[in-house]
């Protein structure tokens, strides 16, 4: 997992939390909808980063594998 993957995951979680605080969902379906909204924001951000850099943000490697690759 790259640093950008971690940041995007945090963005999705933080965004979902903020939307949830404002909307105050009461049902599982409402919570699912809000979770998808938070994920979509992070997904759109990922796509923009990839468009600007020309390379993929997501990696099949985990953090330990990436650290070993840099050594």
N, CA, C and O atoms as a Maestro MAE file, in Angstrom:
{
 s_m_m2io_version
 :::
 2.0.0
}

f_m_ct {
 s_m_title
 :::
 protein
 m_atom[284] {
  # First column is atom index #
  i_m_mmod_type
  r_m_x_coord
  r_m_y_coord
  r_m_z_coord
  i_m_residue_number
  s_m_chain_name
  s_m_pdb_residue_name
  s_m_pdb_atom_name
  i_m_atomic_number
  :::
  1 25 0.857 -1.173 0.000 1 A "UNK " " N  " 7
  2 3 0.000 0.000 0.000 1 A "UNK " " CA " 6
  3 2 0.903 1.236 0.000 1 A "UNK " " C  " 6
  4 15 1.801 1.358 0.833 1 A "UNK " " O  " 8
  5 25 0.660 2.127 -0.919 2 A "UNK " " N  " 7
  6 3 1.467 3.341 -1.026 2 A "UNK " " CA " 6
  7 2 0.966 4.415 -0.057 2 A "UNK " " C  " 6
  8 15 -0.123 4.310 0.506 2 A "UNK " " O  " 8
  9 25 1.788 5.446 0.119 3 A "UNK " " N  " 7
  10 3 1.376 6.567 0.971 3 A "UNK " " CA " 6
  11 2 0.089 7.199 0.454 3 A "UNK " " C  " 6
  12 15 -0.791 7.550 1.240 3 A "UNK " " O  " 8
  13 25 -0.022 7.342 -0.855 4 A "UNK " " N  " 7
  14 3 -1.239 7.924 -1.423 4 A "UNK " " CA " 6
  15 2 -2.456 7.055 -1.155 4 A "UNK " " C  " 6
  16 15 -3.544 7.573 -0.904 4 A "UNK " " O  " 8
  17 25 -2.287 5.742 -1.205 5 A "UNK " " N  " 7
  18 3 -3.399 4.843 -0.886 5 A "UNK " " CA " 6
  19 2 -3.859 5.057 0.552 5 A "UNK " " C  " 6
  20 15 -5.059 5.096 0.824 5 A "UNK " " O  " 8
  21 25 -2.909 5.194 1.466 6 A "UNK " " N  " 7
  22 3 -3.255 5.442 2.866 6 A "UNK " " CA " 6
  23 2 -3.989 6.767 3.030 6 A "UNK " " C  " 6
  24 15 -4.985 6.853 3.747 6 A "UNK " " O  " 8
  25 25 -3.487 7.790 2.361 7 A "UNK " " N  " 7
  26 3 -4.108 9.114 2.454 7 A "UNK " " CA " 6
  27 2 -5.519 9.093 1.873 7 A "UNK " " C  " 6
  28 15 -6.434 9.682 2.448 7 A "UNK " " O  " 8
  29 25 -5.700 8.428 0.756 8 A "UNK " " N  " 7
  30 3 -7.021 8.353 0.146 8 A "UNK " " CA " 6
  31 2 -7.988 7.564 1.019 8 A "UNK " " C  " 6
  32 15 -9.173 7.890 1.093 8 A "UNK " " O  " 8
  33 25 -7.482 6.526 1.679 9 A "UNK " " N  " 7
  34 3 -8.315 5.763 2.607 9 A "UNK " " CA " 6
  35 2 -8.750 6.664 3.761 9 A "UNK " " C  " 6
  36 15 -9.913 6.647 4.166 9 A "UNK " " O  " 8
  37 25 -7.819 7.445 4.282 10 A "UNK " " N  " 7
  38 3 -8.147 8.374 5.365 10 A "UNK " " CA " 6
  39 2 -9.142 9.429 4.895 10 A "UNK " " C  " 6
  40 15 -10.046 9.807 5.641 10 A "UNK " " O  " 8
  41 25 -8.981 9.906 3.661 11 A "UNK " " N  " 7
  42 3 -9.910 10.882 3.100 11 A "UNK " " CA " 6
  43 2 -11.311 10.301 3.029 11 A "UNK " " C  " 6
  44 15 -12.280 10.964 3.402 11 A "UNK " " O  " 8
  45 25 -11.425 9.070 2.555 12 A "UNK " " N  " 7
  46 3 -12.737 8.419 2.461 12 A "UNK " " CA " 6
  47 2 -13.378 8.289 3.845 12 A "UNK " " C  " 6
  48 15 -14.565 8.568 4.015 12 A "UNK " " O  " 8
  49 25 -12.592 7.867 4.817 13 A "UNK " " N  " 7
  50 3 -13.126 7.692 6.168 13 A "UNK " " CA " 6
  51 2 -13.531 9.026 6.798 13 A "UNK " " C  " 6
  52 15 -14.609 9.142 7.381 13 A "UNK " " O  " 8
  53 25 -12.660 10.028 6.676 14 A "UNK " " N  " 7
  54 3 -12.954 11.342 7.268 14 A "UNK " " CA " 6
  55 2 -14.154 11.994 6.593 14 A "UNK " " C  " 6
  56 15 -14.994 12.599 7.259 14 A "UNK " " O  " 8
  57 25 -14.233 11.871 5.288 15 A "UNK " " N  " 7
  58 3 -15.351 12.451 4.552 15 A "UNK " " CA " 6
  59 2 -16.656 11.763 4.939 15 A "UNK " " C  " 6
  60 15 -17.671 12.425 5.157 15 A "UNK " " O  " 8
  61 25 -16.628 10.448 5.023 16 A "UNK " " N  " 7
  62 3 -17.817 9.691 5.425 16 A "UNK " " CA " 6
  63 2 -18.259 10.101 6.824 16 A "UNK " " C  " 6
  64 15 -19.453 10.263 7.079 16 A "UNK " " O  " 8
  65 25 -17.308 10.267 7.723 17 A "UNK " " N  " 7
  66 3 -17.636 10.685 9.091 17 A "UNK " " CA " 6
  67 2 -18.300 12.056 9.099 17 A "UNK " " C  " 6
  68 15 -19.302 12.257 9.785 17 A "UNK " " O  " 8
  69 25 -17.751 12.995 8.344 18 A "UNK " " N  " 7
  70 3 -18.311 14.356 8.319 18 A "UNK " " CA " 6
  71 2 -19.711 14.381 7.709 18 A "UNK " " C  " 6
  72 15 -20.605 15.057 8.219 18 A "UNK " " O  " 8
  73 25 -19.895 13.644 6.618 19 A "UNK " " N  " 7
  74 3 -21.228 13.580 5.994 19 A "UNK " " CA " 6
  75 2 -22.213 12.963 6.981 19 A "UNK " " C  " 6
  76 15 -23.344 13.430 7.117 19 A "UNK " " O  " 8
  77 25 -21.775 11.914 7.665 20 A "UNK " " N  " 7
  78 3 -22.629 11.222 8.623 20 A "UNK " " CA " 6
  79 2 -23.028 12.140 9.782 20 A "UNK " " C  " 6
  80 15 -24.169 12.101 10.243 20 A "UNK " " O  " 8
  81 25 -22.101 12.953 10.243 21 A "UNK " " N  " 7
  82 3 -22.409 13.900 11.329 21 A "UNK " " CA " 6
  83 2 -23.494 14.882 10.909 21 A "UNK " " C  " 6
  84 15 -24.358 15.244 11.708 21 A "UNK " " O  " 8
  85 25 -23.446 15.307 9.662 22 A "UNK " " N  " 7
  86 3 -24.426 16.284 9.172 22 A "UNK " " CA " 6
  87 2 -25.774 15.647 8.864 22 A "UNK " " C  " 6
  88 15 -26.821 16.203 9.196 22 A "UNK " " O  " 8
  89 25 -25.745 14.486 8.233 23 A "UNK " " N  " 7
  90 3 -26.988 13.839 7.784 23 A "UNK " " CA " 6
  91 2 -27.671 13.020 8.873 23 A "UNK " " C  " 6
  92 15 -28.879 12.789 8.820 23 A "UNK " " O  " 8
  93 25 -26.888 12.580 9.866 24 A "UNK " " N  " 7
  94 3 -27.419 11.768 10.969 24 A "UNK " " CA " 6
  95 2 -28.279 10.589 10.474 24 A "UNK " " C  " 6
  96 15 -29.480 10.544 10.737 24 A "UNK " " O  " 8
  97 25 -27.664 9.650 9.766 25 A "UNK " " N  " 7
  98 3 -28.424 8.510 9.235 25 A "UNK " " CA " 6
  99 2 -29.001 7.655 10.356 25 A "UNK " " C  " 6
  100 15 -28.402 7.516 11.422 25 A "UNK " " O  " 8
  101 25 -30.156 7.094 10.100 26 A "UNK " " N  " 7
  102 3 -30.832 6.287 11.104 26 A "UNK " " CA " 6
  103 2 -30.921 4.810 10.724 26 A "UNK " " C  " 6
  104 15 -31.126 3.958 11.588 26 A "UNK " " O  " 8
  105 25 -30.773 4.514 9.470 27 A "UNK " " N  " 7
  106 3 -30.902 3.125 9.027 27 A "UNK " " CA " 6
  107 2 -29.604 2.648 8.369 27 A "UNK " " C  " 6
  108 15 -28.741 3.444 7.999 27 A "UNK " " O  " 8
  109 25 -29.498 1.341 8.239 28 A "UNK " " N  " 7
  110 3 -28.337 0.760 7.572 28 A "UNK " " CA " 6
  111 2 -28.247 1.266 6.133 28 A "UNK " " C  " 6
  112 15 -27.156 1.574 5.654 28 A "UNK " " O  " 8
  113 25 -29.364 1.352 5.454 29 A "UNK " " N  " 7
  114 3 -29.367 1.821 4.062 29 A "UNK " " CA " 6
  115 2 -28.863 3.258 3.952 29 A "UNK " " C  " 6
  116 15 -28.113 3.586 3.033 29 A "UNK " " O  " 8
  117 25 -29.273 4.111 4.885 30 A "UNK " " N  " 7
  118 3 -28.792 5.502 4.882 30 A "UNK " " CA " 6
  119 2 -27.284 5.542 5.132 30 A "UNK " " C  " 6
  120 15 -26.573 6.333 4.513 30 A "UNK " " O  " 8
  121 25 -26.795 4.689 6.039 31 A "UNK " " N  " 7
  122 3 -25.364 4.619 6.313 31 A "UNK " " CA " 6
  123 2 -24.587 4.135 5.099 31 A "UNK " " C  " 6
  124 15 -23.508 4.648 4.805 31 A "UNK " " O  " 8
  125 25 -25.129 3.150 4.394 32 A "UNK " " N  " 7
  126 3 -24.476 2.645 3.181 32 A "UNK " " CA " 6
  127 2 -24.357 3.744 2.130 32 A "UNK " " C  " 6
  128 15 -23.324 3.883 1.476 32 A "UNK " " O  " 8
  129 25 -25.419 4.516 1.979 33 A "UNK " " N  " 7
  130 3 -25.431 5.598 0.996 33 A "UNK " " CA " 6
  131 2 -24.340 6.629 1.323 33 A "UNK " " C  " 6
  132 15 -23.623 7.094 0.438 33 A "UNK " " O  " 8
  133 25 -24.234 6.969 2.593 34 A "UNK " " N  " 7
  134 3 -23.222 7.939 3.019 34 A "UNK " " CA " 6
  135 2 -21.814 7.374 2.829 34 A "UNK " " C  " 6
  136 15 -20.912 8.095 2.402 34 A "UNK " " O  " 8
  137 25 -21.621 6.097 3.140 35 A "UNK " " N  " 7
  138 3 -20.314 5.460 2.948 35 A "UNK " " CA " 6
  139 2 -19.915 5.488 1.473 35 A "UNK " " C  " 6
  140 15 -18.752 5.727 1.145 35 A "UNK " " O  " 8
  141 25 -20.869 5.247 0.598 36 A "UNK " " N  " 7
  142 3 -20.584 5.295 -0.840 36 A "UNK " " CA " 6
  143 2 -20.210 6.714 -1.274 36 A "UNK " " C  " 6
  144 15 -19.349 6.891 -2.135 36 A "UNK " " O  " 8
  145 25 -20.846 7.713 -0.689 37 A "UNK " " N  " 7
  146 3 -20.521 9.106 -1.019 37 A "UNK " " CA " 6
  147 2 -19.085 9.431 -0.610 37 A "UNK " " C  " 6
  148 15 -18.339 10.032 -1.382 37 A "UNK " " O  " 8
  149 25 -18.701 9.034 0.602 38 A "UNK " " N  " 7
  150 3 -17.323 9.259 1.055 38 A "UNK " " CA " 6
  151 2 -16.321 8.538 0.184 38 A "UNK " " C  " 6
  152 15 -15.273 9.090 -0.153 38 A "UNK " " O  " 8
  153 25 -16.635 7.310 -0.183 39 A "UNK " " N  " 7
  154 3 -15.757 6.541 -1.061 39 A "UNK " " CA " 6
  155 2 -15.654 7.136 -2.452 39 A "UNK " " C  " 6
  156 15 -14.592 7.105 -3.073 39 A "UNK " " O  " 8
  157 25 -16.758 7.679 -2.936 40 A "UNK " " N  " 7
  158 3 -16.758 8.292 -4.275 40 A "UNK " " CA " 6
  159 2 -15.861 9.524 -4.307 40 A "UNK " " C  " 6
  160 15 -15.174 9.766 -5.300 40 A "UNK " " O  " 8
  161 25 -15.862 10.292 -3.243 41 A "UNK " " N  " 7
  162 3 -15.005 11.480 -3.186 41 A "UNK " " CA " 6
  163 2 -13.541 11.064 -3.250 41 A "UNK " " C  " 6
  164 15 -12.760 11.652 -3.998 41 A "UNK " " O  " 8
  165 25 -13.168 10.058 -2.472 42 A "UNK " " N  " 7
  166 3 -11.793 9.563 -2.511 42 A "UNK " " CA " 6
  167 2 -11.473 8.949 -3.877 42 A "UNK " " C  " 6
  168 15 -10.372 9.126 -4.397 42 A "UNK " " O  " 8
  169 25 -12.431 8.233 -4.450 43 A "UNK " " N  " 7
  170 3 -12.222 7.633 -5.774 43 A "UNK " " CA " 6
  171 2 -12.012 8.680 -6.859 43 A "UNK " " C  " 6
  172 15 -11.156 8.523 -7.730 43 A "UNK " " O  " 8
  173 25 -12.795 9.741 -6.800 44 A "UNK " " N  " 7
  174 3 -12.623 10.827 -7.771 44 A "UNK " " CA " 6
  175 2 -11.265 11.496 -7.602 44 A "UNK " " C  " 6
  176 15 -10.615 11.855 -8.584 44 A "UNK " " O  " 8
  177 25 -10.845 11.660 -6.365 45 A "UNK " " N  " 7
  178 3 -9.529 12.246 -6.092 45 A "UNK " " CA " 6
  179 2 -8.429 11.364 -6.661 45 A "UNK " " C  " 6
  180 15 -7.485 11.861 -7.275 45 A "UNK " " O  " 8
  181 25 -8.549 10.044 -6.459 46 A "UNK " " N  " 7
  182 3 -7.569 9.111 -7.007 46 A "UNK " " CA " 6
  183 2 -7.476 9.227 -8.520 46 A "UNK " " C  " 6
  184 15 -6.383 9.251 -9.085 46 A "UNK " " O  " 8
  185 25 -8.626 9.298 -9.170 47 A "UNK " " N  " 7
  186 3 -8.643 9.407 -10.628 47 A "UNK " " CA " 6
  187 2 -7.980 10.696 -11.099 47 A "UNK " " C  " 6
  188 15 -7.278 10.696 -12.111 47 A "UNK " " O  " 8
  189 25 -8.192 11.782 -10.385 48 A "UNK " " N  " 7
  190 3 -7.551 13.053 -10.747 48 A "UNK " " CA " 6
  191 2 -6.039 12.975 -10.591 48 A "UNK " " C  " 6
  192 15 -5.296 13.463 -11.443 48 A "UNK " " O  " 8
  193 25 -5.585 12.362 -9.506 49 A "UNK " " N  " 7
  194 3 -4.147 12.198 -9.292 49 A "UNK " " CA " 6
  195 2 -3.542 11.364 -10.412 49 A "UNK " " C  " 6
  196 15 -2.491 11.708 -10.952 49 A "UNK " " O  " 8
  197 25 -4.206 10.273 -10.758 50 A "UNK " " N  " 7
  198 3 -3.705 9.413 -11.829 50 A "UNK " " CA " 6
  199 2 -3.678 10.147 -13.168 50 A "UNK " " C  " 6
  200 15 -2.755 9.958 -13.961 50 A "UNK " " O  " 8
  201 25 -4.677 10.977 -13.421 51 A "UNK " " N  " 7
  202 3 -4.717 11.738 -14.680 51 A "UNK " " CA " 6
  203 2 -3.571 12.750 -14.741 51 A "UNK " " C  " 6
  204 15 -2.975 12.957 -15.798 51 A "UNK " " O  " 8
  205 25 -3.270 13.372 -13.611 52 A "UNK " " N  " 7
  206 3 -2.210 14.392 -13.585 52 A "UNK " " CA " 6
  207 2 -0.821 13.779 -13.624 52 A "UNK " " C  " 6
  208 15 0.082 14.335 -14.249 52 A "UNK " " O  " 8
  209 25 -0.637 12.631 -12.960 53 A "UNK " " N  " 7
  210 3 0.695 12.033 -12.896 53 A "UNK " " CA " 6
  211 2 0.963 11.021 -13.998 53 A "UNK " " C  " 6
  212 15 2.116 10.735 -14.321 53 A "UNK " " O  " 8
  213 25 -0.099 10.484 -14.571 54 A "UNK " " N  " 7
  214 3 0.070 9.470 -15.608 54 A "UNK " " CA " 6
  215 2 0.428 8.098 -15.072 54 A "UNK " " C  " 6
  216 15 0.794 7.209 -15.840 54 A "UNK " " O  " 8
  217 25 0.326 7.913 -13.754 55 A "UNK " " N  " 7
  218 3 0.608 6.585 -13.203 55 A "UNK " " CA " 6
  219 2 -0.437 6.208 -12.169 55 A "UNK " " C  " 6
  220 15 -1.111 7.065 -11.596 55 A "UNK " " O  " 8
  221 25 -0.556 4.902 -11.944 56 A "UNK " " N  " 7
  222 3 -1.555 4.363 -11.030 56 A "UNK " " CA " 6
  223 2 -1.195 4.686 -9.587 56 A "UNK " " C  " 6
  224 15 -0.024 4.667 -9.207 56 A "UNK " " O  " 8
  225 25 -2.211 4.981 -8.792 57 A "UNK " " N  " 7
  226 3 -2.029 5.228 -7.364 57 A "UNK " " CA " 6
  227 2 -2.052 3.912 -6.607 57 A "UNK " " C  " 6
  228 15 -1.268 3.718 -5.678 57 A "UNK " " O  " 8
  229 25 -2.935 3.012 -6.989 58 A "UNK " " N  " 7
  230 3 -3.113 1.755 -6.272 58 A "UNK " " CA " 6
  231 2 -1.999 0.776 -6.599 58 A "UNK " " C  " 6
  232 15 -1.518 0.705 -7.730 58 A "UNK " " O  " 8
  233 25 -1.598 0.019 -5.573 59 A "UNK " " N  " 7
  234 3 -0.537 -0.958 -5.721 59 A "UNK " " CA " 6
  235 2 -1.014 -2.297 -5.183 59 A "UNK " " C  " 6
  236 15 -1.812 -2.350 -4.247 59 A "UNK " " O  " 8
  237 25 -0.528 -3.365 -5.771 60 A "UNK " " N  " 7
  238 3 -0.852 -4.700 -5.263 60 A "UNK " " CA " 6
  239 2 0.050 -5.053 -4.086 60 A "UNK " " C  " 6
  240 15 -0.206 -6.026 -3.378 60 A "UNK " " O  " 8
  241 25 1.107 -4.267 -3.874 61 A "UNK " " N  " 7
  242 3 2.050 -4.526 -2.796 61 A "UNK " " CA " 6
  243 2 1.521 -4.000 -1.474 61 A "UNK " " C  " 6
  244 15 0.781 -3.016 -1.439 61 A "UNK " " O  " 8
  245 25 1.906 -4.660 -0.379 62 A "UNK " " N  " 7
  246 3 1.567 -4.122 0.928 62 A "UNK " " CA " 6
  247 2 2.709 -3.208 1.393 62 A "UNK " " C  " 6
  248 15 3.737 -3.122 0.721 62 A "UNK " " O  " 8
  249 25 2.545 -2.539 2.510 63 A "UNK " " N  " 7
  250 3 3.526 -1.563 2.983 63 A "UNK " " CA " 6
  251 2 4.899 -2.196 3.188 63 A "UNK " " C  " 6
  252 15 5.913 -1.581 2.857 63 A "UNK " " O  " 8
  253 25 4.949 -3.401 3.723 64 A "UNK " " N  " 7
  254 3 6.223 -4.078 3.967 64 A "UNK " " CA " 6
  255 2 6.936 -4.378 2.651 64 A "UNK " " C  " 6
  256 15 8.150 -4.203 2.552 64 A "UNK " " O  " 8
  257 25 6.193 -4.826 1.642 65 A "UNK " " N  " 7
  258 3 6.789 -5.122 0.348 65 A "UNK " " CA " 6
  259 2 7.331 -3.855 -0.308 65 A "UNK " " C  " 6
  260 15 8.389 -3.888 -0.937 65 A "UNK " " O  " 8
  261 25 6.619 -2.746 -0.167 66 A "UNK " " N  " 7
  262 3 7.074 -1.476 -0.747 66 A "UNK " " CA " 6
  263 2 8.361 -1.025 -0.065 66 A "UNK " " C  " 6
  264 15 9.281 -0.559 -0.737 66 A "UNK " " O  " 8
  265 25 8.441 -1.157 1.266 67 A "UNK " " N  " 7
  266 3 9.646 -0.780 2.011 67 A "UNK " " CA " 6
  267 2 10.831 -1.611 1.572 67 A "UNK " " C  " 6
  268 15 11.931 -1.083 1.411 67 A "UNK " " O  " 8
  269 25 10.623 -2.914 1.374 68 A "UNK " " N  " 7
  270 3 11.705 -3.798 0.928 68 A "UNK " " CA " 6
  271 2 12.145 -3.471 -0.483 68 A "UNK " " C  " 6
  272 15 13.321 -3.610 -0.817 68 A "UNK " " O  " 8
  273 25 11.215 -3.040 -1.308 69 A "UNK " " N  " 7
  274 3 11.516 -2.693 -2.707 69 A "UNK " " CA " 6
  275 2 12.418 -1.463 -2.775 69 A "UNK " " C  " 6
  276 15 13.263 -1.360 -3.664 69 A "UNK " " O  " 8
  277 25 12.240 -0.525 -1.831 70 A "UNK " " N  " 7
  278 3 13.025 0.709 -1.798 70 A "UNK " " CA " 6
  279 2 14.451 0.456 -1.304 70 A "UNK " " C  " 6
  280 15 15.359 1.231 -1.604 70 A "UNK " " O  " 8
  281 25 14.649 -0.632 -0.546 71 A "UNK " " N  " 7
  282 3 15.979 -0.927 0.029 71 A "UNK " " CA " 6
  283 2 16.946 -1.422 -0.995 71 A "UNK " " C  " 6
  284 15 18.097 -1.711 -0.669 71 A "UNK " " O  " 8
  :::
 }
 m_bond[283] {
  # First column is bond index #
  i_m_from
  i_m_to
  i_m_order
  :::
  1 1 2 1
  2 2 3 1
  3 3 4 2
  4 3 5 1
  5 5 6 1
  6 6 7 1
  7 7 8 2
  8 7 9 1
  9 9 10 1
  10 10 11 1
  11 11 12 2
  12 11 13 1
  13 13 14 1
  14 14 15 1
  15 15 16 2
  16 15 17 1
  17 17 18 1
  18 18 19 1
  19 19 20 2
  20 19 21 1
  21 21 22 1
  22 22 23 1
  23 23 24 2
  24 23 25 1
  25 25 26 1
  26 26 27 1
  27 27 28 2
  28 27 29 1
  29 29 30 1
  30 30 31 1
  31 31 32 2
  32 31 33 1
  33 33 34 1
  34 34 35 1
  35 35 36 2
  36 35 37 1
  37 37 38 1
  38 38 39 1
  39 39 40 2
  40 39 41 1
  41 41 42 1
  42 42 43 1
  43 43 44 2
  44 43 45 1
  45 45 46 1
  46 46 47 1
  47 47 48 2
  48 47 49 1
  49 49 50 1
  50 50 51 1
  51 51 52 2
  52 51 53 1
  53 53 54 1
  54 54 55 1
  55 55 56 2
  56 55 57 1
  57 57 58 1
  58 58 59 1
  59 59 60 2
  60 59 61 1
  61 61 62 1
  62 62 63 1
  63 63 64 2
  64 63 65 1
  65 65 66 1
  66 66 67 1
  67 67 68 2
  68 67 69 1
  69 69 70 1
  70 70 71 1
  71 71 72 2
  72 71 73 1
  73 73 74 1
  74 74 75 1
  75 75 76 2
  76 75 77 1
  77 77 78 1
  78 78 79 1
  79 79 80 2
  80 79 81 1
  81 81 82 1
  82 82 83 1
  83 83 84 2
  84 83 85 1
  85 85 86 1
  86 86 87 1
  87 87 88 2
  88 87 89 1
  89 89 90 1
  90 90 91 1
  91 91 92 2
  92 91 93 1
  93 93 94 1
  94 94 95 1
  95 95 96 2
  96 95 97 1
  97 97 98 1
  98 98 99 1
  99 99 100 2
  100 99 101 1
  101 101 102 1
  102 102 103 1
  103 103 104 2
  104 103 105 1
  105 105 106 1
  106 106 107 1
  107 107 108 2
  108 107 109 1
  109 109 110 1
  110 110 111 1
  111 111 112 2
  112 111 113 1
  113 113 114 1
  114 114 115 1
  115 115 116 2
  116 115 117 1
  117 117 118 1
  118 118 119 1
  119 119 120 2
  120 119 121 1
  121 121 122 1
  122 122 123 1
  123 123 124 2
  124 123 125 1
  125 125 126 1
  126 126 127 1
  127 127 128 2
  128 127 129 1
  129 129 130 1
  130 130 131 1
  131 131 132 2
  132 131 133 1
  133 133 134 1
  134 134 135 1
  135 135 136 2
  136 135 137 1
  137 137 138 1
  138 138 139 1
  139 139 140 2
  140 139 141 1
  141 141 142 1
  142 142 143 1
  143 143 144 2
  144 143 145 1
  145 145 146 1
  146 146 147 1
  147 147 148 2
  148 147 149 1
  149 149 150 1
  150 150 151 1
  151 151 152 2
  152 151 153 1
  153 153 154 1
  154 154 155 1
  155 155 156 2
  156 155 157 1
  157 157 158 1
  158 158 159 1
  159 159 160 2
  160 159 161 1
  161 161 162 1
  162 162 163 1
  163 163 164 2
  164 163 165 1
  165 165 166 1
  166 166 167 1
  167 167 168 2
  168 167 169 1
  169 169 170 1
  170 170 171 1
  171 171 172 2
  172 171 173 1
  173 173 174 1
  174 174 175 1
  175 175 176 2
  176 175 177 1
  177 177 178 1
  178 178 179 1
  179 179 180 2
  180 179 181 1
  181 181 182 1
  182 182 183 1
  183 183 184 2
  184 183 185 1
  185 185 186 1
  186 186 187 1
  187 187 188 2
  188 187 189 1
  189 189 190 1
  190 190 191 1
  191 191 192 2
  192 191 193 1
  193 193 194 1
  194 194 195 1
  195 195 196 2
  196 195 197 1
  197 197 198 1
  198 198 199 1
  199 199 200 2
  200 199 201 1
  201 201 202 1
  202 202 203 1
  203 203 204 2
  204 203 205 1
  205 205 206 1
  206 206 207 1
  207 207 208 2
  208 207 209 1
  209 209 210 1
  210 210 211 1
  211 211 212 2
  212 211 213 1
  213 213 214 1
  214 214 215 1
  215 215 216 2
  216 215 217 1
  217 217 218 1
  218 218 219 1
  219 219 220 2
  220 219 221 1
  221 221 222 1
  222 222 223 1
  223 223 224 2
  224 223 225 1
  225 225 226 1
  226 226 227 1
  227 227 228 2
  228 227 229 1
  229 229 230 1
  230 230 231 1
  231 231 232 2
  232 231 233 1
  233 233 234 1
  234 234 235 1
  235 235 236 2
  236 235 237 1
  237 237 238 1
  238 238 239 1
  239 239 240 2
  240 239 241 1
  241 241 242 1
  242 242 243 1
  243 243 244 2
  244 243 245 1
  245 245 246 1
  246 246 247 1
  247 247 248 2
  248 247 249 1
  249 249 250 1
  250 250 251 1
  251 251 252 2
  252 251 253 1
  253 253 254 1
  254 254 255 1
  255 255 256 2
  256 255 257 1
  257 257 258 1
  258 258 259 1
  259 259 260 2
  260 259 261 1
  261 261 262 1
  262 262 263 1
  263 263 264 2
  264 263 265 1
  265 265 266 1
  266 266 267 1
  267 267 268 2
  268 267 269 1
  269 269 270 1
  270 270 271 1
  271 271 272 2
  272 271 273 1
  273 273 274 1
  274 274 275 1
  275 275 276 2
  276 275 277 1
  277 277 278 1
  278 278 279 1
  279 279 280 2
  280 279 281 1
  281 281 282 1
  282 282 283 1
  283 283 284 2
  :::
 }
}
